[in-house]
Amino acid sequence: MIRIIGGKNKGRKIAAPKNLPVRPTTDFAKEALFNILRNKFDFEEITALDLFCGTGNISYELASRGTKDITCVDIDAGCIHFVKNTIREMEFDAIHASNYDVFKFLRKQTRKWDLIFADPPYTHKQIAEIPGLIFQHDLLADNGWLIVEHPSRMFFPPEAPLLERRTYGKVNFSIFGKP
């Protein structure tokens, strides 16, 4: 069960199918993350990219808070089907879902986002490559943030412009910004 924790849809619950290959961000970690984001961004003024979106949990939070341009990407067709249905049901017109391999998607992009959130499967072998790919292709807007959710044993290359790392239980967020 997904629960929207803030914005105009606060408290709304969304039932996700049990057969999706996802590990949704916990409410505890999501609430802590959005407390940090609230102090950095005006949600109504930013663009956002939700990579490995799974159930769309982060995208729904952003839409509920007024973000007008959200792109979410996942390779799993079942996840994208669920997200598209939820977008229609919740009337989240700001969210655009794409069934695509995240790494191929990033290599083809030319636009920039203010906030990029990546929540890859913890077993994914290319997690450490995500910041490099984002910065190599210049996909982050000035003053934007890339946030990668990852397991505790994950470390990123030293050239990745890490601003800070936060831990909430078993959930770890590394926040990157333009150098």
C-alpha positions as CSV (number, residue, x, y, z in Angstrom):
1,M,0.0,0.0,0.0
2,I,1.3,3.4,-1.0
3,R,0.4,6.4,1.2
4,I,0.8,9.9,0.0
5,I,2.3,11.8,2.9
6,G,2.0,15.5,1.8
7,G,0.3,18.0,-0.4
8,K,-3.3,18.1,-1.7
9,N,-3.6,14.3,-1.7
10,K,-2.1,13.8,1.8
11,G,-3.4,10.6,3.4
12,R,-4.6,9.1,0.1
13,K,-3.8,5.4,-0.2
14,I,-3.0,3.6,-3.5
15,A,-3.1,-0.2,-3.6
16,A,-0.2,-1.5,-5.8
17,P,-0.3,-5.0,-7.2
18,K,1.8,-7.5,-5.2
19,N,3.5,-8.9,-8.3
20,L,5.5,-5.8,-9.2
21,P,9.2,-6.1,-8.8
22,V,9.5,-3.1,-6.4
23,R,10.9,-2.1,-3.0
24,P,9.0,1.2,-2.3
25,T,10.7,3.9,-0.2
26,T,9.4,3.6,3.3
27,D,7.1,6.3,4.7
28,F,9.7,7.2,7.3
29,A,12.4,7.7,4.8
30,K,10.1,9.4,2.3
31,E,8.9,11.9,5.0
32,A,12.5,12.7,6.0
33,L,13.5,13.2,2.3
34,F,10.6,15.5,1.6
35,N,11.3,17.6,4.7
36,I,14.8,18.1,3.2
37,L,13.4,18.9,-0.2
38,R,10.8,21.3,1.1
39,N,13.6,23.5,2.4
40,K,15.5,23.4,-0.9
41,F,12.8,23.6,-3.6
42,D,9.6,25.3,-4.4
43,F,7.8,22.2,-5.7
44,E,5.5,24.2,-8.0
45,E,8.5,25.7,-9.8
46,I,10.6,22.6,-10.5
47,T,10.9,19.9,-13.0
48,A,11.5,16.3,-11.8
49,L,12.8,13.0,-13.2
50,D,12.0,9.8,-11.2
51,L,14.3,7.0,-12.4
52,F,13.5,3.4,-11.6
53,C,10.1,4.7,-10.6
54,G,8.5,1.4,-9.7
55,T,5.0,2.1,-8.3
56,G,5.4,5.9,-8.9
57,N,5.6,6.6,-5.2
58,I,8.0,9.6,-5.4
59,S,6.2,11.0,-8.5
60,Y,2.8,11.0,-6.7
61,E,4.4,12.8,-3.8
62,L,5.8,15.5,-6.1
63,A,2.5,15.8,-8.0
64,S,0.6,16.1,-4.8
65,R,2.8,19.0,-3.8
66,G,2.2,20.8,-7.1
67,T,5.2,19.9,-9.3
68,K,3.9,20.5,-12.8
69,D,6.4,18.5,-14.9
70,I,7.4,15.0,-13.7
71,T,8.9,12.3,-15.9
72,C,9.1,8.8,-14.5
73,V,10.9,6.0,-16.1
74,D,11.1,2.2,-15.4
75,I,12.0,-0.8,-17.5
76,D,9.3,-2.9,-16.1
77,A,6.1,-2.8,-18.3
78,G,3.9,-3.8,-15.4
79,C,5.2,-0.9,-13.2
80,I,4.6,1.6,-16.0
81,H,1.1,0.1,-16.7
82,F,0.3,0.6,-13.0
83,V,1.7,4.1,-12.9
84,K,-0.3,5.2,-16.1
85,N,-3.5,3.8,-14.6
86,T,-2.8,5.6,-11.3
87,I,-2.1,8.9,-13.2
88,R,-5.5,8.6,-14.8
89,E,-7.3,7.7,-11.6
90,M,-5.7,10.4,-9.5
91,E,-5.8,13.0,-12.4
92,F,-2.0,13.6,-12.0
93,D,-1.7,15.3,-15.4
94,A,1.9,16.5,-14.5
95,I,3.3,12.9,-14.6
96,H,4.5,11.4,-17.8
97,A,5.5,7.7,-17.6
98,S,7.9,6.0,-19.9
99,N,8.7,2.3,-20.2
100,Y,12.4,2.4,-20.9
101,D,15.8,1.2,-19.7
102,V,17.0,4.0,-17.4
103,F,20.6,3.9,-18.7
104,K,19.5,4.1,-22.4
105,F,17.0,6.8,-21.5
106,L,19.7,9.0,-19.8
107,R,22.1,8.6,-22.7
108,K,19.5,10.0,-25.1
109,Q,18.4,13.0,-23.1
110,T,19.3,16.6,-23.8
111,R,17.0,18.4,-21.3
112,K,17.7,19.3,-17.7
113,W,15.8,18.6,-14.6
114,D,15.8,20.5,-11.2
115,L,15.4,17.3,-9.2
116,I,16.4,13.8,-10.3
117,F,15.5,10.9,-8.0
118,A,16.9,7.4,-8.7
119,D,15.8,4.4,-6.7
120,P,17.4,1.4,-8.5
121,P,17.0,-2.1,-7.2
122,Y,19.6,-2.5,-4.4
123,T,21.2,-5.4,-6.3
124,H,21.6,-3.4,-9.5
125,K,25.3,-3.6,-10.6
126,Q,25.4,-0.1,-12.1
127,I,24.1,2.0,-9.2
128,A,27.5,3.7,-8.8
129,E,27.4,4.8,-12.5
130,I,24.3,6.9,-12.2
131,P,25.8,10.2,-11.0
132,G,28.5,10.0,-13.6
133,L,26.0,9.5,-16.4
134,I,23.8,12.4,-15.1
135,F,26.7,14.8,-14.9
136,Q,28.4,13.5,-18.1
137,H,25.2,14.3,-20.1
138,D,24.6,17.5,-18.2
139,L,21.0,16.6,-17.2
140,L,20.9,18.4,-13.9
141,A,19.8,22.1,-13.9
142,D,21.9,24.7,-12.1
143,N,21.2,24.4,-8.3
144,G,19.5,21.1,-9.0
145,W,19.9,17.9,-7.0
146,L,20.4,14.2,-7.9
147,I,19.3,11.9,-5.1
148,V,20.2,8.2,-5.3
149,E,18.6,5.8,-2.9
150,H,20.9,2.9,-2.3
151,P,22.0,0.2,0.2
152,S,24.4,1.2,3.0
153,R,27.4,-0.6,1.5
154,M,27.2,1.4,-1.7
155,F,29.9,4.0,-2.4
156,F,30.2,6.3,-5.3
157,P,33.3,7.3,-7.3
158,P,35.2,10.2,-5.6
159,E,34.7,12.4,-8.7
160,A,30.9,12.3,-8.1
161,P,29.9,15.7,-6.6
162,L,28.4,14.3,-3.4
163,L,26.8,17.0,-1.2
164,E,25.7,14.8,1.6
165,R,24.5,11.3,2.6
166,R,21.5,10.6,4.8
167,T,20.5,7.3,6.4
168,Y,17.0,6.5,7.6
169,G,16.9,2.9,8.9
170,K,18.0,0.7,6.0
171,V,17.4,3.5,3.5
172,N,20.3,5.6,2.3
173,F,20.1,8.7,0.2
174,S,23.2,10.3,-1.4
175,I,22.6,13.8,-2.6
176,F,24.6,15.2,-5.5
177,G,24.8,18.7,-7.0
178,K,26.7,20.4,-9.7
179,P,30.3,21.2,-8.7
